[in-house]
Structure formats: structure tokens, C-alpha cells
Amino acid sequence: MSSTDHSEAILKEIDLKYQAIHQKTETHLEGLLWSKPITYWDYIQTDALLSLQTQRTTLPDEMVFIMYHQVNELIFKMILWEMNQISYCENIKTDFFTERLMRISRYFDMLTTSFGIMEEGMEVEQYMKFRNTLTPASGFQSAQYRLIEFSSTDLINLIDYRFRASIDRNTPFEFAFEHLYWQAAGKEYQTGKKSFLLEEFERKYKGIFLTHMKEYNTINIWQKFKQLPVEDQKNKELVAAMRHYDHTVNITWVMQHLNTAKKYIDQSGKGDGEATGGSDWKKYMHPKYQRRIFFPELWSADELANWGSEN
């Protein structure tokens, strides 16, 4: 095909596109004469992105802390984007399922290794000073991470172990919400009352969470897996991808987070050992206590019994 023929073919496709929405093609083409070429900084919105870092102190390493967590939230958004593609894919095939799931796992692999930036990239003295200005804010309040959990598995796997016997798929979402595992971490562990941290978190996001819980009740990652034909559920690559994701999110990543927190909060000798949000953070974070498992049916009895204990 000559370049002229190629151009004419493209123009025909453009014309059909605008005819389909009852628009005049020539009007849109004329608009191109006056539009300016796209630039990298406009497309990425670099100026807006780089203006979002606002320190609360004069300590230089606080900027590292802010940017690191902003990057985390962007990666969470990427993860949710991939999850949405899995959840809303009709007649999903194992190769597509596996490929998208491994994309998500690579994002979490990156999050895991990136803790080195936090662990070695800030002076302990600076961190222990500026963290006091963050109270009572906490990474606990990452709404996107909660959405990732709801998108991953059935709600029963996110319920506090003490209450699972009284909850099933017919339980009202509001009741289930009040018994999610992280509710305990958001309560004053001395009084059992909801902390200010949790109250503010729920005030802003509870409605969004309940909507998401309902939306993904039948299309979360686990449900999409169980809806596959039986033979597809035995696909070795897909099962391996499911297990890798579960282990990475609920053991590898949280243990790296815990170990980094220990360095600053517990081992530095420069603070009181308390989390900014007031939670019993060691038990909240350690996988062997929470035993948060997205896909328990894909693990052996021995693996389940020793979940998180290798760390």
C-alpha cells in the first residue's frame, strides 16, 4: 500500500468514526490545524505532580517520606487498574488472567524492594522528629490499599478471626465492615473504643468502601478464579500466579514493612515505641497474627498452619 493509499484509508476510518457520533469530520480536522503539539510535561502533568509535596517541618528527610508514600499510592492505583480489568473481563481466559495477575504481583514486588528507600534513605533522628507532626495520621489510612483487599478476595477472608464463625456471604455488608481485621488495629487497644484515626478514616471512606465491597462481592479475584471451568482452575501457571500474589502481599510485603518500622520505632531507642495511629502495630502487621490469606484453598494445611512463621 502506497503512502497515499494509507492516508486515504486513515481518513476514511476517521470519517466513519465521526459519522457514527453525528459529527462533522471536517470540523474536527480543522481543529487540528490550531491545536498545539503535545509535550511530555503536559501529557504527564509534570508541574502538577511535582507541586504536591508539602512538608510540615523543616527536616529534609521528610520530603523523602512524603514522595515515597505518594509513589506507593500511584502504584496502588496501577494495581487497582489491573484488577478492574480482571474483574470485568467476561469469559476470562487463563493466559489473560495469569498475565494481569503477574503484572499486579510485580507492582507489589517493587513495593517490597522499595522499602530499602525507607529503611536506608532517612536519618533515624530526623524521622523520629517529623513523625510526631504526623500524629494521628497513619499508613493504616490508605484507602486504596483497602480497596485492593476488597478486590482480591471474599470478605470472610478479611474478617477478624474472632468473628468469622458468625459471618457468611449473607451477612449484611455494614455488619461485616464493623468486623474487618483492621477494625481492631484502629481501636484503642487499652479501651477498645474507636480511635480518632479510625473515626476520621470511616467518615471519609466508609461509603466508598461499602459500595466497593458490594461491587466486588462476586467479581473479586478469587470469585473470578472460582468461576473458571474446573480444568482452568488447575492451570499450573495461573495457580502459581495466584499463590505468588497472595504470599507477596500478605507475607513478603508486610514483613518488609514491619522490619522497616521496627528499625525506626522499636530499635532506634529514640522514641516511645508507639505507632502514630496508636495501634498495637507489631501484632497488627505481623502475618502470623493476622493470618490474612486471600486464597486459603490454594494452600496446604501445613502451609496454612505455618503462615508467616518463617519470618
N, C-alpha and C positions, 0 to 999 in steps of 0.2 A: 504493500500500500504506500503510495506516494505521500509526501508531507501535506500536499493539497487535499488529497482524499481523506487523510487522517483528520485534518482541520474541519473539513465539511462534516465528517461523521460526528465529531465532538459537538459542533454547532447544532446538528440535528438532535443529539441527545439533550443538549441544553434547552432547545426549543420545546421538546416533548416534556421536559421537567416542568417548565413554566406553564405550558398549556394545561397540565394536569391540575394546577392550582389556580387556573384562570388569571394568569399574569401575562403582561406583555414582555416578551423576551427582549425586544429592542430597548425597552426602558431599563432593564437590568444590565444589559450590555453597555449602554451609555453611561450608567453609573460607574462602571469600571474605569471609564476614562478619567474620572475625577477622584477616584479612591487612591489613597497613598499606599505604597508597598508595605507589607507587614515587616516589622523588625522583631528581633529576638526579645528585646526588653518589653515591647508591647504585648507580644504573644504570651510570654511567661508572666507578665505583670511584675517585672523585677522590682521596680520602685515601690510598689505597694507591698510586696512581700518583705522587702528589706526595711520597711518602716514599722514593722510590727513588734520590734524588740524594744521593750521599755523596762529599764531597770528600776527597782525600788530602793537600791542602795548605790553607793559609790564604789563597791568592790568589783574589780574587773572580772573575776570568775563567775559572777552572777550571770553575765552575758552568755557564757558557755552553757550554763544550766538552762537558761531560757531558750536558746536556739536549739539545744539538744531535744528538749521536750516538744518544741514546735515541729521539729523534723519527725519525731515519733508520731505526732498527730497526723501529719501528712501521710506517713506510711500506713497508719490505721485507715485513713481514707482510701488509700490504694487497695488495702485488704478488703474493705467493705465493697469496693467497686467490683473486685473479682468474685466475691461471694454472691453478689447480686446476680452476676452472670450465670453462676451455677444454679442458684435457686430458681431463677425464672427461665431456665432453658427447658423447653418441652422435649420429651423423648431424648433425654441426655445420653450421650454415648460415653463409654468408659475412657476412651482416649482424651476426649474433651474434659471430662471430669478430672482425670488424673493430671492433665497439663495445667488446668486452672488451680487445682489444689497445690501443686508443686510451686506455682507462682506465689501463692499465699505463704507457703512454708519458707520460701526463700526470703520473703519480706521479714518473717519472724527470725530466720537465721541471721539476717542482717541486724535486726534489733538486738539479738543476743550478743553478737560480737561487738556491737557499738557501745555496750556498757563499758568497754575499755576507755572510751572517751570520758565517761563519768568517773570511772574508778581512778584513772591516772591523769585526767585532764583538769582537775581542780585542786587547789590547795585546801587541805582539811580546815585550816584556820579560817580561811575566807568562807568556806561553805558553812561552817558552824556559826558564823556571824550572820550571813544573809538569810539562812534558813529560818531564823527567828522572825524575819519580816514576812515570811510566807504563812505563818500560823493564822488560821487553822486550815489553809488550803493544803491539798494532798493529791498525789497522783491517783489516789483512790477515786477522785472525781473525774476521771477521764470517761466521758460518756461514750465516746466511740469504742473504747475497749469493751464496755458493757454490751454495746450493740453487736460487736464481734462475737461475744459469748452467746447471745441470743440467736445469732445467725448460724452458729456452729452445731448446736445440739438441742435435744429435748430439755425442757425446763427442769424436769426431775433431776437431771444431772448437775444442775446449778443450785439445787435446794440444799440448805443446811442439813447435814446428815441426821441431826436430832429430830427433824420433822418429816423426813421422806416417807415414813410409813403412813402418814395422814394425808398425803398429796398424790394425785394421779392426773391423767390427762383431762379429766372432767372438772378438776378443781378450778374455781374462778381465778382469773389472772391476777386480780387485786390481792387475793389471799396468798397466791404463790409468790407474788412480788415481795410481800412482807416477810417471807421465809427464805429468800435467796441467801446464799452463803455469805455474801459480803455485807448483809444487813448486820450481822454480829460484829463485824470489824468496824462498822460505822456507829456502834453504840458505845457509850462509856462503859468500859469493861468492869468498872467498880460499882456502877449503879444500874447498868442495863438500860438506861434511857438513851434515846436517840441523841447523838451529838449534834452540835450546830453544823458541823461539816456535812453530816448526813441529811439534816433537815433542809439545808440550802441546796444540796445536790438533788434531792427529791422535788423541791419546789420548782427548780428549773427544768428537770428532765423526766420526772415520773410519767407525765402524759405521753412523752415520746417513747419511753421505754415500754409502757403498756401497749401502745399501738404496734411497736416493733415485735413484741412478744406474740401478739395475736397474728400479725402478718406472717411471721416465720414459723408459726406453730406446726405447719405441715410442709414447709419448704426449706427448713434449715438443712445444713449439710448432711446430718445423719438421716433425716427423713428422705432426702433425695437419694441417698445411698440405698436405703431400705426399699425404695420404690423401683429400683432397678430389677431386671429379671434375675432370678436366682443365680444363674450361671455368671452373670456380670458381677454379682456381689462376691464371687470367688476369684475375680481377676487379680492376679498377684501384684501387678503394678499399682492398681488402684488401692488395694488393701494396704500395701506398703506406704503409699502416699497418705492415706488416712491415719495410719499409725504414726508416721513421721510428724504429721501436723499436730496430732494430739500430744505426743511426747515433747515436741519443741515448745508448744505454747504453755503446757501445764507442768512441765518439769524443767527443761533446759533454760527457757527464758526467765521463768520466775526465780529459779535458783541463782542465776546470774544477777538478777535484780536484788535478791536477798543478800547475796555476798557483797555487792557494792554498798548496800545500805548498812551492812554490818561494819564495813570499814570506816564509814563516816560517823554513824550514830552510836555504835556499840564499842568499837575497838580503839577509837581515837583518844578516848579519855578526856574529850573536850566538851562533852555535853552531858545531858541527864539520861540519855538512852531512850528518850520518848520520841514517838513519831509526831510530826507536826499536826496530824489529824487526831492524835490521842488514842489510836488503836493499839491493840496488843499485836504489834506488827510482825513479830517473829512467828507466832502461830498463824496469823492471817496469811503470811506469804509462803510459808514452807509447804510444799506439796504433800508431804506425808501427813500433815494435819488436816489440810483442806480436802485432800483426795478428790480434787477436781479433775474429772475424766470425761471427755466429750463422747468417746465411743467405747464404753466398757465392754461391749460384746466382741470387740476385736482383740481383746487381751486375754491371756490365760489366767486361771485362778491364781497361780503363783505370781504372775506379773502384777495383778491387781492387789494382792496381799502385800507386795513389797513396793508399791507405787511411791516413788520419791525417796525411798530409803537408801538408795545407792548414793545419794548426795549428802 
